[in-house]
Amino acid sequence: MDTVFLQGLELRSVIGVHAWERAFAQRLKLDLRLAVDTGAAAASDDLADAVDYAALAEQLTQTAAAADCQLIEALADRLAATVLSHAAIQSVDLTLHKPGALPAATDVGVAITRSQQEAP
Ligand SMILES: Nc1nc2c(c(=O)[nH]1)N=C([C@H](O)[C@@H](O)CO)CN2
């Protein structure tokens, strides 16, 4: 099994547990490692045989923009579900960063792993 990765995708979403966080979209960063078989794409050199990471990035941007979660854990899970809607992706390691959430910290976030076997 091979890995397609996407690093530092900027997303915007209404997210946070405090009332003041509900009034505007915050900037988040997303890192993905996708477990896929790249053999067919390598052989055909045809995007139709690949997981199109550009199209996936747009879907994830829309998922985040439409969400209004309180916790980063909840948004991370929704984003993973969007990734796993692509049957060719066997599993995903997903890290969601919420920069600036804690002024005393350089970064905060959550890292999750989800696979097709778990997907409902
Ligand atoms: N485990 C979590 N802890 C906290 C979260 C979160 O999403 N998951 N969020 C907050 C606040 O929204 C913070 O990011 C902004 O003040 C605090 N703790």
The ligand as an SDF file (V2000), in Angstrom:
LIG
                    3D

 18 19  0  0  0  0  0  0  0  0999 V2000
   -9.5340   18.8750   23.3220 N   0  0  0  0  0  0  0  0  0  0  0  0
   -9.8970   20.1500   23.0410 C   0  0  0  0  0  0  0  0  0  0  0  0
   -9.7070   21.1420   23.9460 N   0  0  0  0  0  0  0  0  0  0  0  0
  -10.0690   22.4260   23.6390 C   0  0  0  0  0  0  0  0  0  0  0  0
  -10.6350   22.7340   22.3940 C   0  0  0  0  0  0  0  0  0  0  0  0
  -10.8360   21.6680   21.4370 C   0  0  0  0  0  0  0  0  0  0  0  0
  -11.3350   21.8740   20.3210 O   0  0  0  0  0  0  0  0  0  0  0  0
  -10.4590   20.4060   21.8170 N   0  0  0  0  0  0  0  0  0  0  0  0
  -10.9850   24.0370   22.0870 N   0  0  0  0  0  0  0  0  0  0  0  0
  -10.7600   25.0290   22.9450 C   0  0  0  0  0  0  0  0  0  0  0  0
  -11.0390   26.4540   22.5870 C   0  0  0  0  0  0  0  0  0  0  0  0
  -11.9990   26.5430   21.5180 O   0  0  0  0  0  0  0  0  0  0  0  0
   -9.7110   27.1240   22.1860 C   0  0  0  0  0  0  0  0  0  0  0  0
   -9.2580   26.5360   20.9970 O   0  0  0  0  0  0  0  0  0  0  0  0
   -9.8750   28.6220   21.9240 C   0  0  0  0  0  0  0  0  0  0  0  0
   -9.8420   29.3150   23.1360 O   0  0  0  0  0  0  0  0  0  0  0  0
  -10.1620   24.8050   24.2860 C   0  0  0  0  0  0  0  0  0  0  0  0
   -9.8740   23.3980   24.5320 N   0  0  0  0  0  0  0  0  0  0  0  0
  1  2  1  0
  2  3  2  0
  2  8  1  0
  3  4  1  0
  4  5  2  0
  4 18  1  0
  5  6  1  0
  5  9  1  0
  6  7  2  0
  6  8  1  0
  9 10  2  0
 10 11  1  0
 10 17  1  0
 11 12  1  0
 11 13  1  0
 13 14  1  0
 13 15  1  0
 15 16  1  0
 17 18  1  0
M  END
$$$$
